[in-house]
Amino acid sequence: MKEIVVVSGKGGTGKTSLLASFALLAEEPVVADCDVDAADLHLILEPIVRKTHDFISGYEAEVMPDLCDSCGACLNLCRFDAIRGDGGPFVIDPHGCEGCGTCAAFCPRDAVALRERHCGVWMVSETRAGPMAHARLGIAAENSGKLVSTVRREARRLASERKRDLILIDGPPGTGCPVIASIGGASLVLVVTEPTVSGEHDLRRILELARHFRVPACVTVNKWDISPAMTNRIERGARTMGADVLGRVRYDKGFTRAQIDACAVVETDAVSAGDVRRVWFQLLDLVGEKS
């Protein structure tokens, strides 16, 4: 079973659009949307949800007003300023609470309880590209790295159950915990970047992360023709860091029209659709070599 993860050093580089096209070009893949903080792959693949599961992770404190005598012990101990009180029983701001449990441990009246925190939902769906595991993190909820691991685990289960040997993962941008959870143990990471100074900088950071976890990495430059000189510089830097460079994708208004129509660019006659197909076939060849 091979896992290809598409990531980016920053948001808005086009990684989700490319992943959606790859999912439609692949033969019977399982798709996973691990960008749980801002999931949007469903906008293109239009999944039909078959199963929904609550994502429970961590704790949040809750004051029981019938026991609280407003002594202020918890107020003085909370490092996150999550406790509020104005003459009556204290209340805890669920968005400020980190679930550390200090208030519950030191309350002299045992008036604070720790409840399991509902952080979002994860789902199993069917799409025109195949089965899909995805999730939605709750507003201001945390533990997105753990939710990413849940989505990946479910994608692997789907692949095993349906005897499919390719998982395509839309990873989150950046280099934080959810990215680490997305790429660890993957067969190959494709980093999508743009020919800008910030794109170059963020690409370097995520290639360093992939190298740290010993995951083979490759790079493609989206909208390369906006700055051919910067594209050349980025590709030279990527090769220096040990990453393979795949084909480029040009700037194309047809790409934007495809997004407006809620379809992948390879489902249209846009000029850039040919670029995306070339990147996909190079990616397939590369993952075969790395296996």
VOKE-509284 format. One line per field, with one value per residue: residue number from 1; residue in one letter; x, y, z of N, C-alpha, C in turn. Coordinates in steps of 0.1 Angstrom, whole numbers, padded with zeros to 4 digits, always signed. Each point is the difference from the previous one (the first is absolute). Last residue first. Layout:
BEGIN
n	c(NUM_...);
res	c(a_...);
npx	c(X_...);
npy	c(Y_...);
npz	c(Z_...);
capx	c(X_...);
capy	c(Y_...);
capz	c(Z_...);
cpx	c(X_...);
cpy	c(Y_...);
cpz	c(Z_...);
! end
This chain:
BEGIN
n	c(291_290_289_288_287_286_285_284_283_282_281_280_279_278_277_276_275_274_273_272_271_270_269_268_267_266_265_264_263_262_261_260_259_258_257_256_255_254_253_252_251_250_249_248_247_246_245_244_243_242_241_240_239_238_237_236_235_234_233_232_231_230_229_228_227_226_225_224_223_222_221_220_219_218_217_216_215_214_213_212_211_210_209_208_207_206_205_204_203_202_201_200_199_198_197_196_195_194_193_192_191_190_189_188_187_186_185_184_183_182_181_180_179_178_177_176_175_174_173_172_171_170_169_168_167_166_165_164_163_162_161_160_159_158_157_156_155_154_153_152_151_150_149_148_147_146_145_144_143_142_141_140_139_138_137_136_135_134_133_132_131_130_129_128_127_126_125_124_123_122_121_120_119_118_117_116_115_114_113_112_111_110_109_108_107_106_105_104_103_102_101_100_99_98_97_96_95_94_93_92_91_90_89_88_87_86_85_84_83_82_81_80_79_78_77_76_75_74_73_72_71_70_69_68_67_66_65_64_63_62_61_60_59_58_57_56_55_54_53_52_51_50_49_48_47_46_45_44_43_42_41_40_39_38_37_36_35_34_33_32_31_30_29_28_27_26_25_24_23_22_21_20_19_18_17_16_15_14_13_12_11_10_9_8_7_6_5_4_3_2_1);
res	c(s_k_e_g_v_l_d_l_l_q_f_w_v_r_r_v_d_g_a_s_v_a_d_t_e_v_v_a_c_a_d_i_q_a_r_t_f_g_k_d_y_r_v_r_g_l_v_d_a_g_m_t_r_a_g_r_e_i_r_n_t_m_a_p_s_i_d_w_k_n_v_t_v_c_a_p_v_r_f_h_r_a_l_e_l_i_r_r_l_d_h_e_g_s_v_t_p_e_t_v_v_l_v_l_s_a_g_g_i_s_a_i_v_p_c_g_t_g_p_p_g_d_i_l_i_l_d_r_k_r_e_s_a_l_r_r_a_e_r_r_v_t_s_v_l_k_g_s_n_e_a_a_i_g_l_r_a_h_a_m_p_g_a_r_t_e_s_v_m_w_v_g_c_h_r_e_r_l_a_v_a_d_r_p_c_f_a_a_c_t_g_c_g_e_c_g_h_p_d_i_v_f_p_g_g_d_g_r_i_a_d_f_r_c_l_n_l_c_a_g_c_s_d_c_l_d_p_m_v_e_a_e_y_g_s_i_f_d_h_t_k_r_v_i_p_e_l_i_l_h_l_d_a_a_d_v_d_c_d_a_v_v_p_e_e_a_l_l_a_f_s_a_l_l_s_t_k_g_t_g_g_k_g_s_v_v_v_i_e_k_m);
npx	c(+0096_+0006_-0008_-0045_-0018_+0008_-0027_-0041_+0000_+0000_-0041_-0027_+0009_-0017_-0045_-0010_+0005_-0035_-0036_-0001_-0025_-0053_-0046_-0025_+0001_+0040_+0003_-0036_-0046_-0036_-0004_+0031_+0045_+0017_+0015_+0045_+0033_+0006_+0028_+0055_+0058_+0034_+0032_+0043_+0031_+0033_+0043_+0026_+0034_+0038_+0023_+0014_-0033_-0030_+0013_-0003_-0042_-0014_+0015_-0021_-0041_+0002_+0003_-0040_-0049_-0046_-0009_-0010_-0041_+0002_+0036_+0021_+0030_+0015_+0021_+0004_+0010_+0019_+0001_+0022_-0005_-0038_-0001_+0022_-0022_-0029_+0018_+0010_-0035_-0014_+0023_-0010_-0040_-0001_+0017_-0020_-0025_-0026_-0015_-0008_+0016_-0003_+0016_+0000_-0006_-0016_+0004_-0007_-0022_-0038_+0006_+0026_-0022_-0027_+0023_+0027_+0015_-0028_-0050_-0030_-0017_-0022_+0006_-0008_+0011_+0000_-0006_-0049_-0038_-0035_+0007_+0040_+0000_-0023_+0022_+0030_-0017_-0009_+0036_+0011_-0025_+0010_+0036_-0008_-0017_+0030_+0021_-0023_-0012_-0029_-0041_-0030_-0039_-0002_+0013_-0005_+0013_+0008_+0008_-0019_-0005_-0006_-0005_-0041_-0018_-0016_+0011_+0008_+0019_+0005_-0002_+0005_+0015_-0016_+0015_-0005_+0000_+0007_-0013_-0007_-0010_+0020_+0020_+0042_+0034_+0038_+0003_-0023_+0020_+0036_-0001_+0005_-0023_-0007_-0032_-0023_-0042_-0039_-0011_-0022_-0022_-0019_-0034_-0014_+0015_+0027_+0040_+0030_+0045_+0037_+0051_+0043_+0024_-0023_-0007_-0028_-0047_-0019_-0012_-0039_-0048_-0049_-0030_-0020_-0027_-0037_+0012_+0038_+0038_+0038_+0043_+0025_+0033_+0020_-0015_-0038_-0034_-0042_-0025_-0029_-0010_-0012_+0002_+0015_+0030_+0028_+0042_+0019_-0003_+0021_+0044_+0015_+0014_+0028_+0018_+0016_+0027_+0009_-0028_+0001_-0013_+0010_-0001_-0001_+0023_+0013_-0009_-0026_+0021_+0030_-0016_-0007_+0038_+0014_-0021_+0014_+0040_+0011_+0015_-0017_+0018_+0048_+0035_-0018_-0018_-0018_+0010_-0005_+0007_-0007_+0002);
npy	c(+0030_+0041_+0003_+0007_+0043_+0030_-0001_+0022_+0046_+0018_+0005_+0038_+0042_+0010_+0014_+0046_+0030_+0003_+0027_+0048_+0023_-0007_-0023_-0032_-0028_+0003_+0032_-0005_+0018_+0034_+0046_+0036_-0014_-0003_+0040_+0014_-0018_+0019_+0037_-0003_-0007_-0042_-0043_-0040_-0047_-0026_-0013_-0020_+0002_+0011_+0044_+0026_+0006_+0036_+0044_+0012_+0014_+0045_+0034_+0005_+0024_+0047_+0022_+0004_+0020_-0002_-0045_-0040_-0021_-0040_-0042_-0046_-0044_-0043_-0041_-0043_-0013_+0000_+0034_+0042_+0021_+0026_+0044_+0033_+0018_+0035_+0045_+0023_+0021_+0043_+0037_+0012_+0023_+0046_+0028_-0013_-0031_-0046_-0054_-0054_-0053_-0055_-0051_-0057_-0042_+0003_+0007_+0045_+0043_+0024_+0018_+0039_+0040_+0019_+0026_+0041_+0029_+0022_-0007_-0046_-0044_-0041_-0050_-0053_-0056_-0054_-0049_-0032_-0031_+0004_+0002_+0024_+0047_+0024_+0008_+0036_+0043_+0013_+0018_+0046_+0033_+0008_+0027_+0046_+0019_+0012_+0041_+0039_+0023_+0041_+0042_+0037_-0010_-0049_-0038_-0041_-0041_-0050_-0042_-0031_-0032_+0005_+0030_+0024_-0004_-0013_-0006_+0007_+0032_+0031_+0045_+0033_+0012_-0012_-0017_-0018_+0013_+0013_+0032_+0029_+0012_-0015_+0025_+0024_+0004_-0012_-0030_+0016_+0034_-0012_-0022_+0007_+0022_+0044_+0047_+0038_-0003_-0009_+0028_+0002_+0018_+0010_+0019_+0045_+0046_+0005_-0031_-0038_-0027_-0013_+0012_-0024_-0021_-0013_+0000_+0030_-0008_-0036_+0006_+0026_-0004_-0014_-0039_-0049_-0039_+0000_+0009_-0024_+0002_-0019_-0011_-0032_-0036_-0040_-0019_-0026_-0001_-0027_-0019_-0021_-0022_-0001_+0044_+0023_+0039_+0033_+0023_+0045_+0022_-0023_+0008_+0029_+0011_+0016_-0017_-0044_-0027_-0043_-0036_-0044_-0046_-0046_-0025_-0017_+0017_+0053_+0046_+0028_+0017_+0036_+0044_+0022_+0019_+0043_+0037_+0011_+0026_+0050_+0040_+0018_-0003_-0018_-0030_-0047_-0054_-0055_-0056_-0057_-0056_-0058_-0058);
npz	c(-0038_-0026_-0047_-0013_+0004_-0035_-0039_+0003_-0005_-0043_-0021_+0012_-0018_-0043_-0004_+0007_-0035_-0031_+0009_-0007_-0033_-0001_-0003_+0040_+0039_+0026_+0036_+0040_+0024_+0013_-0019_+0007_-0006_-0044_-0020_+0007_-0027_-0043_-0009_+0006_+0007_+0004_+0015_-0002_+0011_+0032_+0034_+0047_+0045_+0030_+0009_-0037_-0033_+0005_-0014_-0045_-0015_+0008_-0029_-0042_+0000_-0001_-0042_-0027_+0011_-0010_-0015_+0026_+0024_+0030_+0010_+0027_+0024_+0038_+0038_+0041_+0051_+0047_+0037_-0002_-0042_-0009_+0016_-0024_-0036_+0009_+0003_-0040_-0024_+0011_-0019_-0045_-0008_+0008_-0034_-0048_-0036_+0019_+0017_+0022_+0011_+0012_+0020_+0013_+0023_+0052_+0050_+0024_-0011_+0022_+0045_+0004_-0009_+0034_+0034_-0021_-0040_-0047_-0024_-0008_-0028_-0030_-0025_-0022_-0009_-0021_-0010_+0009_+0016_+0035_+0047_+0012_-0004_+0034_+0041_+0001_+0008_+0044_+0025_-0006_+0023_+0045_+0009_+0000_+0039_+0033_-0004_+0013_+0045_+0020_-0005_-0014_-0029_-0022_-0038_-0038_-0041_-0032_-0040_-0044_-0050_-0052_-0039_+0000_+0050_+0055_+0056_+0058_+0045_+0051_+0037_+0047_+0045_+0055_+0051_+0054_+0052_+0056_+0045_+0049_+0046_+0046_+0038_+0004_-0044_-0029_-0039_-0039_-0025_-0030_-0045_-0052_-0041_-0022_-0006_-0019_-0023_+0027_+0046_+0051_+0051_+0055_+0038_+0019_-0001_-0040_-0033_-0036_-0027_-0029_-0003_+0005_+0037_+0050_+0049_+0027_-0002_+0025_+0045_+0019_+0021_-0010_+0002_-0025_-0011_-0030_-0046_-0031_-0041_-0036_-0040_-0038_-0033_-0038_-0044_-0037_-0045_-0029_-0045_-0047_-0054_-0046_-0039_-0047_-0029_-0032_-0019_+0003_+0042_+0037_+0018_+0037_+0058_+0041_+0040_-0009_-0037_-0019_-0034_-0036_-0036_-0034_-0051_-0051_-0041_-0017_-0011_+0028_+0039_-0006_-0001_+0041_+0021_-0012_+0020_+0043_+0006_-0008_+0026_+0045_+0052_+0017_-0004_-0021_-0020_-0009_+0000_-0007_+0008_-0009_+0006);
capx	c(-0006_+0003_+0014_+0005_-0003_+0009_+0013_-0002_-0002_+0014_+0007_-0005_+0005_+0014_+0002_-0004_+0011_+0011_-0004_+0008_+0014_+0010_+0009_-0003_-0013_+0002_+0005_+0015_+0006_+0001_-0010_-0014_-0003_-0003_-0013_-0010_+0002_-0008_-0013_-0011_-0011_-0001_-0014_-0006_-0004_-0009_-0008_-0002_-0014_-0002_-0005_+0011_+0010_-0006_+0001_+0014_+0003_-0006_+0007_+0013_-0002_-0002_+0013_+0009_+0014_-0001_+0003_+0014_+0001_-0012_-0002_-0005_-0005_+0001_-0008_+0004_-0010_+0005_-0008_+0002_+0013_-0001_-0008_+0008_+0009_-0008_-0004_+0012_+0004_-0008_+0003_+0013_-0001_-0006_+0009_+0001_+0013_-0002_+0004_-0004_-0001_+0001_-0006_+0005_+0009_-0005_-0002_+0008_+0011_-0004_-0009_+0008_+0008_-0008_-0004_-0004_+0009_+0009_+0011_-0002_+0006_+0001_-0003_+0004_-0007_+0004_+0014_+0006_+0011_-0004_-0013_+0001_+0008_-0008_-0010_+0007_+0003_-0012_-0003_+0009_-0004_-0012_+0004_+0007_-0011_-0006_+0009_-0002_+0003_+0014_+0004_+0009_+0004_-0009_+0004_-0002_-0004_+0002_+0000_+0007_-0003_+0001_+0014_+0002_+0001_+0003_-0009_+0003_-0010_+0007_-0005_-0004_+0008_-0004_-0002_+0006_-0008_+0006_+0001_+0004_-0010_-0002_-0014_-0002_-0013_+0002_+0008_-0008_-0011_+0005_-0005_+0012_-0003_+0010_+0004_+0012_+0010_+0005_-0001_+0013_-0002_+0009_+0008_-0007_-0009_-0004_-0010_-0007_-0011_-0012_-0011_-0005_+0010_-0001_+0009_+0014_+0003_+0003_+0012_+0011_+0012_+0007_-0003_+0009_+0011_-0006_-0004_-0014_-0003_-0014_-0005_-0002_-0010_+0003_+0015_+0002_+0014_+0005_+0004_+0005_+0001_-0006_+0004_-0012_-0002_-0014_-0003_+0002_-0006_-0014_+0000_-0007_-0003_-0007_-0002_-0012_+0001_+0006_+0002_-0001_+0004_-0007_+0007_-0006_-0009_+0004_+0009_-0008_-0010_+0007_+0002_-0013_-0004_+0009_-0004_-0013_+0002_-0006_+0009_-0003_-0013_-0009_+0006_+0006_+0001_+0003_-0005_+0006_-0006_+0008_-0008);
capy	c(-0012_+0001_-0001_-0014_-0008_+0002_-0006_-0015_-0003_+0001_-0012_-0013_+0000_-0003_-0014_-0008_+0002_-0008_-0014_-0005_-0003_+0011_+0002_+0010_-0002_-0011_+0006_-0001_-0012_-0011_-0010_+0006_+0002_-0013_-0003_+0007_-0006_-0012_+0004_-0002_+0008_+0014_+0003_+0013_+0010_-0005_+0011_-0001_-0002_-0014_-0006_+0001_-0011_-0013_-0002_-0003_-0014_-0010_+0000_-0007_-0014_-0006_+0000_-0011_+0004_+0013_+0010_+0002_+0013_+0004_+0015_+0005_+0013_+0005_+0012_+0005_-0002_-0009_-0012_-0004_-0006_-0013_-0008_-0004_-0010_-0012_-0005_-0005_-0013_-0011_-0001_-0006_-0014_-0008_-0001_+0013_+0007_+0011_+0014_+0009_+0014_+0009_+0013_+0011_-0005_+0000_-0013_-0010_-0005_-0003_-0011_-0011_-0004_-0007_-0013_-0003_-0010_+0003_+0008_+0015_+0004_+0014_+0008_+0014_+0010_+0014_+0002_+0011_-0005_+0000_-0006_-0014_-0006_+0000_-0010_-0013_-0002_-0005_-0014_-0009_-0001_-0008_-0014_-0004_-0002_-0013_-0010_-0003_-0014_-0003_-0013_+0003_+0014_+0010_+0004_+0015_+0004_+0014_+0003_+0012_+0002_-0012_-0005_-0005_+0011_-0004_+0004_-0009_-0006_-0005_-0012_+0000_+0009_-0003_+0011_-0003_-0007_+0000_-0013_+0000_+0006_-0010_-0005_-0006_+0006_+0009_-0006_-0011_+0006_+0006_-0006_-0004_-0014_-0009_-0011_+0003_+0003_-0012_+0002_-0002_-0007_+0002_-0011_-0013_-0001_+0013_+0001_+0013_+0000_-0006_+0010_+0003_+0007_-0002_-0010_+0004_+0012_-0004_-0008_+0006_+0003_+0012_+0011_+0010_-0003_-0003_+0012_-0004_+0003_+0006_+0001_+0014_+0003_+0009_+0000_+0004_+0000_+0012_-0004_+0012_-0002_-0013_-0006_-0005_-0013_-0001_-0014_-0005_+0009_-0004_-0009_+0005_-0010_+0008_+0014_+0000_+0015_+0002_+0015_+0005_+0014_+0005_+0004_-0004_-0012_-0013_-0007_-0004_-0010_-0013_-0005_-0004_-0013_-0010_-0001_-0007_-0015_-0009_-0003_+0006_-0002_+0010_+0007_+0013_+0011_+0013_+0011_+0012_+0012_+0013_+0012);
capz	c(+0007_+0014_+0002_-0003_+0012_+0011_-0003_+0001_+0015_+0006_-0005_+0006_+0013_+0000_-0004_+0012_+0009_-0006_+0003_+0011_-0005_+0003_-0011_-0010_-0005_-0010_-0013_-0001_-0006_+0009_-0004_+0001_+0014_+0005_-0004_+0009_+0013_+0000_+0005_-0010_+0004_-0004_-0004_+0005_-0010_-0010_-0005_-0014_-0005_-0002_+0012_+0010_-0004_+0004_+0015_+0003_-0004_+0009_+0013_-0002_-0001_+0014_+0007_-0004_+0002_+0006_-0010_-0002_-0005_-0006_+0001_-0013_+0000_-0013_-0004_-0013_-0010_-0010_+0001_+0014_+0001_-0006_+0008_+0012_-0005_-0001_+0014_+0006_-0006_+0006_+0014_+0001_-0004_+0011_+0011_+0008_-0003_-0010_+0003_-0011_+0005_-0011_+0002_-0007_-0010_-0013_-0006_+0006_-0009_-0014_+0000_+0005_-0011_-0009_+0004_+0013_+0005_+0011_-0002_+0003_+0013_-0001_+0012_-0004_+0008_+0000_+0005_-0008_-0008_-0014_-0001_+0003_-0010_-0013_+0001_-0001_-0014_-0006_+0005_-0007_-0014_-0001_+0002_-0013_-0010_+0004_-0004_-0014_-0002_-0002_+0005_+0011_+0001_+0006_+0014_+0002_+0013_+0002_+0015_+0005_+0014_+0008_-0001_-0014_-0010_-0013_-0011_-0011_-0009_-0012_-0005_-0014_-0008_-0014_-0010_-0013_-0010_-0013_-0006_-0014_-0008_-0011_+0000_+0013_+0005_+0012_+0010_+0006_+0008_+0012_+0012_+0008_+0005_-0007_+0008_+0006_-0010_-0006_-0014_-0008_-0012_-0011_-0003_+0001_+0011_+0004_+0011_+0002_+0011_-0006_+0002_-0013_-0008_-0014_-0005_+0002_-0007_-0014_+0000_-0008_+0008_-0005_+0010_+0000_+0010_+0013_+0007_+0005_+0014_+0001_+0014_+0003_+0010_+0010_+0003_+0014_+0004_+0008_+0013_+0007_+0015_+0004_+0013_+0006_+0006_+0004_-0002_-0013_-0009_-0002_-0012_-0012_-0011_-0010_+0005_+0008_+0003_+0013_+0002_+0014_+0002_+0012_+0013_+0012_-0001_+0006_-0009_-0012_+0004_+0001_-0014_-0006_+0006_-0006_-0014_+0000_+0003_-0009_-0011_-0012_-0006_+0004_+0011_-0005_+0010_-0007_+0007_-0005_+0004_-0001_+0000);
cpx	c(+0011_-0005_+0003_+0014_+0003_-0004_+0009_+0013_-0001_-0001_+0015_+0008_-0004_+0006_+0015_+0002_-0002_+0012_+0011_-0003_+0008_+0014_+0011_+0010_-0004_-0014_+0001_+0004_+0015_+0004_+0001_-0011_-0014_-0004_-0005_-0014_-0011_+0000_-0010_-0013_-0011_-0012_-0001_-0014_-0007_-0004_-0009_-0010_+0000_-0014_-0004_-0004_+0011_+0009_-0006_+0001_+0014_+0003_-0006_+0008_+0013_-0003_-0001_+0014_+0009_+0014_-0002_+0004_+0015_+0001_-0013_-0003_-0006_-0007_+0003_-0009_+0005_-0011_+0003_-0007_+0002_+0013_-0001_-0008_+0009_+0009_-0006_-0003_+0012_+0003_-0008_+0004_+0013_-0002_-0005_+0011_+0000_+0013_-0003_+0004_-0004_-0002_+0002_-0008_+0007_+0010_-0006_-0003_+0007_+0011_-0004_-0009_+0009_+0008_-0009_-0004_-0003_+0009_+0009_+0013_-0002_+0005_+0002_-0005_+0006_-0009_+0006_+0014_+0005_+0011_-0004_-0013_+0002_+0008_-0008_-0009_+0007_+0002_-0012_-0003_+0010_-0004_-0012_+0004_+0006_-0011_-0006_+0010_-0002_+0002_+0015_+0005_+0009_+0006_-0010_+0003_-0003_-0005_+0003_-0002_+0008_-0003_+0002_+0014_+0002_+0000_+0004_-0010_+0006_-0010_+0010_-0006_-0004_+0006_-0004_-0004_+0008_-0008_+0007_+0001_+0003_-0011_-0003_-0014_-0003_-0013_+0001_+0008_-0008_-0012_+0005_-0005_+0011_-0002_+0009_+0006_+0014_+0010_+0005_-0003_+0013_-0004_+0009_+0009_-0007_-0011_-0003_-0009_-0005_-0012_-0013_-0012_-0005_+0010_+0000_+0010_+0015_+0004_+0003_+0013_+0011_+0012_+0008_-0004_+0010_+0010_-0006_-0005_-0014_-0002_-0014_-0007_-0003_-0012_+0002_+0014_+0001_+0015_+0005_+0003_+0006_+0000_-0007_+0003_-0014_-0004_-0015_-0005_+0001_-0007_-0014_+0000_-0008_-0003_-0008_-0003_-0013_+0002_+0005_+0002_-0002_+0005_-0010_+0008_-0004_-0009_+0004_+0008_-0008_-0010_+0007_+0002_-0013_-0004_+0007_-0005_-0013_+0001_-0007_+0009_-0002_-0013_-0009_+0006_+0005_-0001_+0003_-0007_+0007_-0008_+0009);
cpy	c(-0011_-0011_+0000_-0002_-0015_-0008_+0002_-0007_-0015_-0005_+0000_-0012_-0014_-0001_-0005_-0015_-0009_+0001_-0009_-0014_-0006_-0004_+0011_+0000_+0010_-0004_-0011_+0005_+0001_-0013_-0013_-0010_+0006_+0000_-0014_-0003_+0006_-0007_-0012_+0004_+0000_+0007_+0015_+0001_+0012_+0012_-0006_+0011_-0001_-0004_-0015_-0007_-0001_-0012_-0013_-0003_-0004_-0014_-0009_+0000_-0008_-0015_-0005_+0000_-0012_+0006_+0014_+0011_+0004_+0015_+0003_+0015_+0003_+0014_+0004_+0012_+0006_-0005_-0011_-0013_-0006_-0008_-0014_-0009_-0005_-0012_-0014_-0006_-0005_-0013_-0012_-0002_-0007_-0014_-0008_-0002_+0014_+0007_+0010_+0014_+0009_+0014_+0009_+0013_+0012_-0005_-0001_-0014_-0012_-0008_-0005_-0013_-0012_-0004_-0008_-0015_-0004_-0011_+0002_+0007_+0014_+0005_+0015_+0009_+0014_+0009_+0014_+0003_+0010_-0004_-0002_-0008_-0015_-0007_-0002_-0012_-0013_-0002_-0006_-0015_-0009_-0001_-0009_-0014_-0004_-0003_-0014_-0011_-0004_-0015_-0002_-0013_+0001_+0014_+0011_+0003_+0015_+0004_+0014_+0000_+0011_+0003_-0013_-0004_-0006_+0012_-0007_+0002_-0010_-0009_-0005_-0013_+0001_+0010_-0005_+0011_-0003_-0009_+0001_-0014_+0001_+0005_-0011_-0006_-0006_+0006_+0008_-0006_-0011_+0005_+0006_-0007_-0005_-0014_-0009_-0011_+0004_+0002_-0012_+0002_-0001_-0008_+0002_-0011_-0013_+0000_+0014_-0001_+0014_+0001_-0005_+0010_+0005_+0009_-0001_-0010_+0004_+0013_-0004_-0008_+0006_+0003_+0013_+0011_+0012_-0003_-0003_+0010_-0004_+0002_+0006_+0000_+0015_+0003_+0011_+0000_+0006_-0002_+0013_-0004_+0013_-0002_-0012_-0007_-0002_-0014_-0003_-0014_-0004_+0009_-0004_-0009_+0006_-0010_+0008_+0014_+0003_+0015_+0002_+0015_+0004_+0014_+0001_+0003_-0005_-0011_-0013_-0007_-0005_-0011_-0014_-0006_-0005_-0014_-0011_-0002_-0008_-0014_-0008_-0003_+0007_-0003_+0011_+0007_+0013_+0011_+0013_+0012_+0012_+0012_+0012);
cpz	c(+0002_+0008_+0015_+0002_-0003_+0012_+0012_-0003_+0001_+0014_+0005_-0005_+0007_+0014_+0000_-0003_+0012_+0010_-0005_+0003_+0011_-0004_+0002_-0011_-0011_-0006_-0011_-0014_-0001_-0006_+0009_-0003_+0002_+0015_+0005_-0004_+0010_+0013_+0000_+0006_-0011_+0007_-0002_-0004_+0006_-0009_-0011_-0005_-0015_-0005_-0002_+0013_+0010_-0003_+0004_+0015_+0003_-0003_+0010_+0013_-0001_+0000_+0014_+0008_-0004_+0002_+0005_-0009_-0003_-0005_-0008_+0003_-0014_-0001_-0014_-0004_-0013_-0010_-0010_+0003_+0014_+0001_-0006_+0009_+0011_-0006_-0001_+0014_+0007_-0005_+0007_+0014_+0001_-0003_+0012_+0011_+0007_-0002_-0011_+0005_-0011_+0006_-0012_+0003_-0007_-0010_-0014_-0006_+0006_-0008_-0014_+0000_+0003_-0013_-0010_+0003_+0014_+0005_+0012_-0004_+0003_+0014_-0003_+0012_-0004_+0008_-0001_+0005_-0010_-0009_-0015_-0003_+0001_-0011_-0012_+0001_-0003_-0015_-0007_+0003_-0008_-0014_-0001_+0001_-0013_-0010_+0003_-0005_-0015_-0003_-0003_+0007_+0012_+0001_+0005_+0015_+0000_+0013_+0002_+0015_+0006_+0015_+0008_-0002_-0014_-0009_-0013_-0011_-0010_-0007_-0011_-0004_-0015_-0009_-0013_-0010_-0013_-0009_-0013_-0005_-0015_-0009_-0010_+0002_+0013_+0005_+0013_+0011_+0007_+0009_+0013_+0013_+0009_+0006_-0007_+0008_+0006_-0011_-0008_-0015_-0008_-0012_-0012_-0002_+0002_+0011_+0004_+0012_+0002_+0010_-0006_+0001_-0013_-0008_-0015_-0006_+0001_-0008_-0015_-0001_-0007_+0009_-0004_+0010_+0001_+0010_+0014_+0009_+0002_+0015_+0000_+0014_+0000_+0009_+0011_+0004_+0014_+0003_+0008_+0014_+0006_+0015_+0004_+0013_+0005_+0006_+0004_-0002_-0015_-0010_-0003_-0012_-0011_-0012_-0010_+0005_+0008_+0003_+0014_+0000_+0015_+0003_+0011_+0013_+0014_-0003_+0004_-0010_-0012_+0004_+0001_-0014_-0006_+0005_-0007_-0014_+0000_+0002_-0011_-0012_-0013_-0007_+0005_+0012_-0006_+0010_-0008_+0007_-0005_+0004_+0000);
! end
